[in-house]
Each structure stands twice: as structure tokens, then as C-alpha cells.
Amino acid sequence: MNISSITNPQQAPSQNGDASRAQLGKDDFLHLLTMQLRYQDPLNPLENTEFIAQMAQFTSLEQLQNINQTLTTSQNKEGSLQTAFANNLVTSLVGKDVEVVTNQVGFYGDDASINYGLGNGARAATLSIVDGRGQLVRQFDLDVSQAHGSVEWDGRSEGGIQVPEGAYRVVVTAEGAGGAPVAAEALQRVRVEAIRYGEDESYLWAGGRELTLSDVRGVLAAN
């Protein structure tokens, strides 16, 4: 006679009850084992080896549940620490200049400085300025000897014509050996003005738009 063969209608979970009661825990396991010993056949008692095996099953179940509880507690604590660290980090950025990924540059009479970042292995790279119709306005060949640099745009097209003031799109492309694409992006310097804490992460308000920490490429020294 083993534990799985015991049926006690008073202890069986209701089909309409909580679904979680359909799963046996260690307390249920111990109760069933006690009931088995209480109602065993006196003429055919439980073998010692079978009893020991069932006790081993109970011990294993208890250990597994304790391990699961420990891991869950550890994960909750780790998640709380990570959230607290991230919140402290973004709070410290308020009032500071950061460099973030962008796809726009504005020309409003003065020269526009456009920063860029290149991945490892870049052998050729270009920075293109495109107007609202998708037409190329100006293109710069970038210095690939360094991973970070900048170009100055005087607001003129490839033909030397002064372009209208406004916002333009920036596209940075790079390639490595054999023409393989290499990571490249345009960067913008903005000042963090405020922080908003979301349910899953924190958000920075900078440069007139909402950003996340993943958009930040670096914190810059004050001018």
C-alpha cells in the first residue's frame, strides 16, 4: 500500500474550489503518510523499505520547496536592489549633460555640431544629412581612426547653397573588412531636466524628449 492509493473524500480538493489545492504540498504529503500508517492493514503492515522510501520522497519534496522559496526571495531582493540602484543613477543625472542617440540635427543660422560613434573595425564611414523629402543635402566622410568624433555643418548643401532653417535627418553608416556593416550612430548633447519613474524603468526628460537609460551613451563634463 502506498501513498498514492489512499483516498480520503474529506481531504480531496473540490473541483470548484481553488485550483492551487489540486497540488500536494509537504503538509499534504505528511498528512497522507500519517493516514497511511494509521489505517494500514495489521496483517500486512507497511514494509520498512517502503516506509523509508516514502520518507525520502517527503524529505526531497520539502528540500525542493525550501530551495524554491529561497531562490524566489533572493530574486525579489536582487530586483529591488537593481531598481533602487537604477533610480539613484538616473536621479544623479538631473542637471548634467549627457550624450544620447539621435537621428536629427537642427540648423537655425549658426553652425551645427554633430557627434557620432562608430563600432570596432570600421574602415569607412559617412554622415549624411537628409531633408524632409528624403533628398540628400550634405554628406561627410568620417575619420574612422577614432570611435568617437564630430563634424561641423554650416547649413550649406553639397552645391554650397544655404538651406532653409529647420530640422534635418541624420544618417550615419559604417563598414568594415569586406564591406561588412559596422555599428554607427549620430549622437547629441542634451541636458537632463527631469526624471520620471515608470513601473518598469525610469525615464529622462532631456532635449525636449523622453529618453531611457539605454539611449544614453555617456555623461559629459561641464563646459
Sequence and secondary structure as in RCSB ss.txt:
>XXXX:A:sequence
MNISSITNPQQAPSQNGDASRAQLGKDDFLHLLTMQLRYQDPLNPLENTEFIAQMAQFTSLEQLQNINQTLTTSQ
NKEGSLQTAFANNLVTSLVGKDVEVVTNQVGFYGDDASINYGLGNGARAATLSIVDGRGQLVRQFDLDVSQAHGS
VEWDGRSEGGIQVPEGAYRVVVTAEGAGGAPVAAEALQRVRVEAIRYGEDESYLWAGGRELTLSDVRGVLAAN
>XXXX:A:secstr
  GGG   TTTS  TTS GGGGS  HHHHHHHHHHHHHT  TTS   HHHHHHHHHHHHHHHHHHHHHHHHHHHH
HHHHHHHHHHHHHHHHTTTT EEEEEESEEEESSS EEEEEEE TT SEEEEEEE TTS EEEEEE  TTSSEEE
EEE SB TTS B  SEEEEEEEEEE GGG EE EEEEEEEEEEEEEE SSSEEEEETTEEEEGGGEEEE    
